[in-house]
Amino acid sequence: MVSSHDFQEDKRNKKIKIYVNGKYYIRDKAKISVFDSSVLLGDGVWTSGRIYNGNFIFLKDHLDRLYKDLKLISLKLHLNRKELSNLIYKTIKINKMKNDVHMRIIISRGLRSTPYQSEKVVVSNPSIIIIPEYKKPNVEIYKKGLRLVTVSTIRGNLNAQNPQINSLSKLNCIIACIEGHKKGGDESLMFDINGNIATNNSTHFFYIKNNSVYTSKGKYQVTGITRQKIIDICKKNKIKVFQKNFKLAEVLKADEAFVTGSFGGVVPVNSINKKKYKLNKNNLTYQLKSWYEKLLK
């Protein structure tokens, strides 16, 4: 079984320095309190991205999403964007990292005096965790492609638990992921509340028909940074791209399908349920992948 998050093991990760609330710790010493909001309730947000030539790719986009999500959950961070950006680059510098690096930035509501939901029992500033790892995507995923399966777990309504927020509370996606694995899939293709295709459990979904590219309207999924870059690439190269509602039946008549994410970039899909897609170097998916990789550099 493959995944859009498959990576090559790297021994250097044993010695990485992880930032936790003002200090740096070697990997096996990095810990957080059991009273932290992330542990007690999954209360917080996160973002992750790749490092190329010592630079955090699309950092502005990631910070835009992070601070938007913080606002949506009424969490005021004590660092502004410039201060957090400086902290991110300090972490890269301390670890002497240049390439093949993936970084996750986690913000929780902070320490609570007792296990309880109310923000009134929070007794500290928000917690900040920055985890940089040497993580290079496994090239096999681009050759083999992903097996997607549809699942019964859906992306919920905005006034239940807003699926646009990249929150630490990922149980909805975790359940979908497990459900998909039980059905023999690598990842799970999820519907929205109206029976339209929304997104995958951990990546964003696209399909191609007659050299036109289709993706959902984005209402029932996390704001996708790589997703938006692919939409922009299509427009720049005069490829028709549509953000619309669509049913599974339309997807099963597609010529190609692929997923996007900050870690794997553009990853082809080889099947959805019993539908098979042919993967070859002339596919538009691989052209989009090539353009995206040039954008990174």
C-alpha positions as CSV (number, residue, x, y, z in Angstrom):
1,M,0.0,0.0,0.0
2,V,1.3,3.4,-1.0
3,S,0.4,6.9,0.2
4,S,0.8,10.5,-1.0
5,H,2.8,10.9,2.2
6,D,5.2,8.0,1.7
7,F,8.8,9.1,2.3
8,Q,12.3,7.8,2.3
9,E,13.7,7.1,5.8
10,D,16.6,9.4,6.8
11,K,18.9,8.8,9.7
12,R,19.5,12.5,10.2
13,N,16.0,12.8,11.7
14,K,17.3,11.3,14.9
15,K,19.2,14.4,15.6
16,I,16.9,17.1,14.5
17,K,16.1,20.0,16.9
18,I,12.4,20.6,17.5
19,Y,11.1,23.9,18.8
20,V,8.7,23.8,21.7
21,N,7.5,27.0,23.4
22,G,10.8,28.9,23.4
23,K,13.3,26.1,23.5
24,Y,14.9,23.5,21.2
25,Y,15.0,19.8,21.9
26,I,16.6,16.8,20.3
27,R,13.8,14.6,18.8
28,D,13.5,12.1,21.6
29,K,13.5,14.9,24.2
30,A,10.8,17.0,22.6
31,K,7.6,16.8,24.7
32,I,4.5,18.8,25.6
33,S,2.4,18.9,28.8
34,V,-0.5,16.5,29.2
35,F,-2.5,19.6,30.1
36,D,-1.8,21.3,26.8
37,S,-4.9,22.0,24.7
38,S,-3.5,19.9,21.8
39,V,-3.4,16.8,24.0
40,L,-6.6,17.3,26.0
41,L,-8.9,18.4,23.1
42,G,-7.1,18.7,19.8
43,D,-7.7,22.4,20.2
44,G,-5.5,24.3,17.7
45,V,-4.4,24.6,14.1
46,W,-1.4,23.8,12.0
47,T,0.3,24.1,8.6
48,S,3.1,22.3,6.9
49,G,5.3,22.9,3.9
50,R,8.5,22.1,2.2
51,I,12.0,23.7,2.4
52,Y,13.9,24.2,-0.8
53,N,17.4,25.9,-0.8
54,G,16.8,26.9,2.8
55,N,13.5,28.6,2.0
56,F,10.0,27.7,3.2
57,I,8.1,27.5,-0.1
58,F,5.0,29.6,-0.3
59,L,5.4,30.8,3.3
60,K,3.1,33.8,2.8
61,D,0.3,31.5,1.7
62,H,0.9,29.2,4.6
63,L,0.8,32.1,7.1
64,D,-2.3,33.5,5.5
65,R,-4.1,30.2,6.0
66,L,-2.7,29.7,9.5
67,Y,-3.7,33.2,10.8
68,K,-7.1,32.9,9.1
69,D,-7.7,29.6,10.9
70,L,-6.5,31.1,14.2
71,K,-9.1,33.8,13.8
72,L,-11.9,31.3,12.9
73,I,-11.3,29.5,16.2
74,S,-10.9,32.7,18.2
75,L,-7.3,32.0,19.1
76,K,-5.0,35.1,19.3
77,L,-1.3,34.2,18.8
78,H,1.2,36.3,20.8
79,L,3.5,36.4,17.8
80,N,2.8,38.4,14.7
81,R,3.5,37.1,11.2
82,K,7.0,38.5,11.0
83,E,8.0,37.1,14.4
84,L,6.6,33.6,13.6
85,S,8.4,33.8,10.2
86,N,11.7,34.6,11.9
87,L,11.2,31.7,14.3
88,I,10.6,29.4,11.3
89,Y,13.8,30.5,9.6
90,K,15.7,30.3,12.9
91,T,14.6,26.6,13.2
92,I,15.8,26.0,9.6
93,K,19.2,27.7,10.4
94,I,19.7,25.9,13.7
95,N,19.2,22.5,12.0
96,K,21.4,23.6,9.1
97,M,18.7,22.4,6.6
98,K,18.6,23.2,2.9
99,N,16.6,20.7,0.9
100,D,14.3,17.6,1.1
101,V,12.9,19.0,4.3
102,H,9.2,19.1,5.4
103,M,8.2,21.3,8.3
104,R,5.1,21.2,10.5
105,I,4.0,24.3,12.5
106,I,1.5,23.6,15.3
107,I,-0.3,26.2,17.4
108,S,-2.5,25.1,20.3
109,R,-4.6,27.2,22.6
110,G,-2.0,26.5,25.4
111,L,-2.0,25.0,28.8
112,R,-5.3,24.4,30.7
113,S,-5.6,24.3,34.5
114,T,-7.9,21.3,34.2
115,P,-9.3,19.0,31.4
116,Y,-12.2,21.1,30.3
117,Q,-13.4,22.7,27.0
118,S,-13.8,26.3,28.2
119,E,-11.2,28.8,27.0
120,K,-11.5,30.4,30.5
121,V,-9.3,27.6,32.0
122,V,-6.4,28.4,29.7
123,V,-3.5,29.6,31.8
124,S,-0.7,30.3,29.3
125,N,0.1,31.8,25.9
126,P,-0.7,29.5,22.9
127,S,1.8,26.7,22.5
128,I,4.0,26.7,19.5
129,I,5.7,23.6,18.1
130,I,7.9,23.5,15.0
131,I,9.0,20.1,13.7
132,P,11.4,20.1,10.7
133,E,12.2,16.7,9.2
134,Y,14.3,15.4,6.4
135,K,11.4,13.9,4.3
136,K,11.8,13.2,0.6
137,P,8.7,11.8,-1.2
138,N,9.0,8.2,-2.3
139,V,9.3,8.3,-6.1
140,E,7.3,5.1,-6.4
141,I,4.0,7.0,-5.7
142,Y,4.5,9.0,-8.9
143,K,5.0,5.8,-10.9
144,K,2.3,3.6,-9.3
145,G,-0.3,6.2,-8.5
146,L,-2.8,6.1,-5.7
147,R,-5.8,3.8,-5.2
148,L,-8.7,5.9,-4.0
149,V,-11.9,4.5,-2.6
150,T,-15.1,6.3,-1.7
151,V,-16.2,6.1,2.0
152,S,-19.3,6.7,4.0
153,T,-17.6,9.3,6.3
154,I,-18.4,12.7,4.8
155,R,-17.0,16.2,5.2
156,G,-19.4,18.0,7.5
157,N,-21.2,21.3,7.5
158,L,-19.5,24.6,8.2
159,N,-21.5,25.2,11.4
160,A,-20.8,21.8,12.8
161,Q,-17.0,21.5,12.6
162,N,-15.8,23.8,9.8
163,P,-14.0,21.5,7.3
164,Q,-12.1,24.5,5.9
165,I,-10.1,24.9,9.1
166,N,-6.8,23.0,9.2
167,S,-7.4,22.0,12.8
168,L,-5.7,19.6,15.1
169,S,-9.0,17.9,15.5
170,K,-8.6,15.6,12.5
171,L,-10.8,12.7,13.8
172,N,-13.2,13.1,10.8
173,C,-10.4,12.5,8.4
174,I,-8.8,9.8,10.5
175,I,-12.0,7.8,10.5
176,A,-12.3,8.2,6.7
177,C,-8.7,7.2,6.3
178,I,-9.1,4.0,8.4
179,E,-12.4,3.2,6.5
180,G,-10.6,3.6,3.2
181,H,-7.7,1.3,4.3
182,K,-10.2,-1.4,5.3
183,K,-11.6,-1.2,1.8
184,G,-8.2,-1.6,0.2
185,G,-7.5,2.0,-0.7
186,D,-4.4,4.1,-0.2
187,E,-6.5,7.2,0.5
188,S,-10.2,7.9,0.9
189,L,-12.4,10.0,-1.5
190,M,-14.9,11.9,0.6
191,F,-18.3,13.3,-0.2
192,D,-19.8,16.6,1.1
193,I,-23.3,16.9,2.8
194,N,-24.9,17.2,-0.6
195,G,-23.5,14.0,-2.1
196,N,-20.9,15.8,-4.2
197,I,-17.2,14.8,-4.2
198,A,-15.4,17.1,-1.8
199,T,-11.8,16.0,-1.2
200,N,-9.6,13.2,0.1
201,N,-8.9,12.5,3.7
202,S,-5.4,14.1,3.5
203,T,-5.1,15.6,0.0
204,H,-7.1,17.6,-2.6
205,F,-8.8,15.9,-5.5
206,F,-8.8,16.8,-9.2
207,Y,-9.9,14.9,-12.4
208,I,-9.3,15.6,-16.0
209,K,-11.7,15.1,-18.9
210,N,-10.9,16.1,-22.5
211,N,-7.9,18.0,-21.3
212,S,-10.0,20.2,-19.0
213,V,-9.2,20.1,-15.3
214,Y,-11.9,19.9,-12.6
215,T,-11.9,20.3,-8.8
216,S,-14.6,21.0,-6.2
217,K,-15.6,24.5,-5.2
218,G,-13.6,24.0,-2.0
219,K,-16.4,24.7,0.5
220,Y,-16.0,21.4,2.3
221,Q,-12.2,21.1,2.5
222,V,-9.2,22.8,4.0
223,T,-7.9,25.7,2.0
224,G,-5.4,24.0,-0.3
225,I,-2.2,25.9,-1.1
226,T,-0.9,23.4,-3.6
227,R,-4.4,23.1,-4.9
228,Q,-4.5,26.8,-5.7
229,K,-1.1,26.7,-7.3
230,I,-2.3,24.0,-9.7
231,I,-5.4,26.1,-10.5
232,D,-3.1,29.1,-11.2
233,I,-0.8,27.0,-13.4
234,C,-3.7,25.8,-15.5
235,K,-4.9,29.4,-16.1
236,K,-1.4,30.6,-16.9
237,N,-1.0,27.8,-19.5
238,K,-4.4,28.3,-21.0
239,I,-5.7,24.9,-19.7
240,K,-9.4,25.1,-18.9
241,V,-10.0,24.6,-15.2
242,F,-13.3,24.4,-13.4
243,Q,-14.2,24.7,-9.7
244,K,-17.7,23.1,-9.5
245,N,-19.9,20.6,-7.8
246,F,-19.8,17.1,-9.3
247,K,-20.9,13.6,-8.6
248,L,-19.0,10.4,-8.5
249,A,-20.5,9.3,-11.8
250,E,-18.7,12.2,-13.6
251,V,-15.4,11.2,-12.0
252,L,-15.7,7.6,-13.1
253,K,-16.0,8.9,-16.7
254,A,-12.8,10.9,-16.4
255,D,-9.6,10.4,-18.4
256,E,-7.2,11.1,-15.5
257,A,-7.3,11.9,-11.8
258,F,-4.7,13.3,-9.4
259,V,-4.3,14.7,-5.9
260,T,-2.3,17.6,-4.5
261,G,-0.6,18.4,-1.2
262,S,2.3,20.3,0.2
263,F,4.3,17.2,0.8
264,G,3.8,15.1,-2.3
265,G,3.0,17.9,-4.7
266,V,1.0,16.4,-7.7
267,V,0.4,12.7,-7.3
268,P,-1.5,10.6,-10.0
269,V,-4.4,8.4,-9.2
270,N,-4.4,4.9,-10.8
271,S,-7.9,3.9,-9.7
272,I,-11.1,5.0,-7.9
273,N,-13.1,2.0,-6.6
274,K,-13.2,-0.3,-9.7
275,K,-12.4,2.4,-12.2
276,K,-8.8,2.2,-13.6
277,Y,-6.9,5.1,-15.1
278,K,-3.9,4.6,-17.5
279,L,-0.7,6.3,-16.3
280,N,1.8,7.3,-19.0
281,K,4.3,10.1,-19.4
282,N,2.0,11.9,-21.9
283,N,-0.7,12.4,-19.3
284,L,-1.7,16.0,-18.5
285,T,-1.2,15.1,-14.9
286,Y,2.5,14.7,-15.4
287,Q,2.8,18.0,-17.3
288,L,1.1,19.7,-14.4
289,K,3.5,18.0,-12.0
290,S,6.4,19.2,-14.1
291,W,5.2,22.8,-14.1
292,Y,4.5,22.7,-10.4
293,E,8.1,21.5,-9.6
294,K,9.5,24.3,-11.7
295,L,7.5,26.7,-9.7
296,L,9.0,25.3,-6.5
297,K,12.5,26.0,-7.8
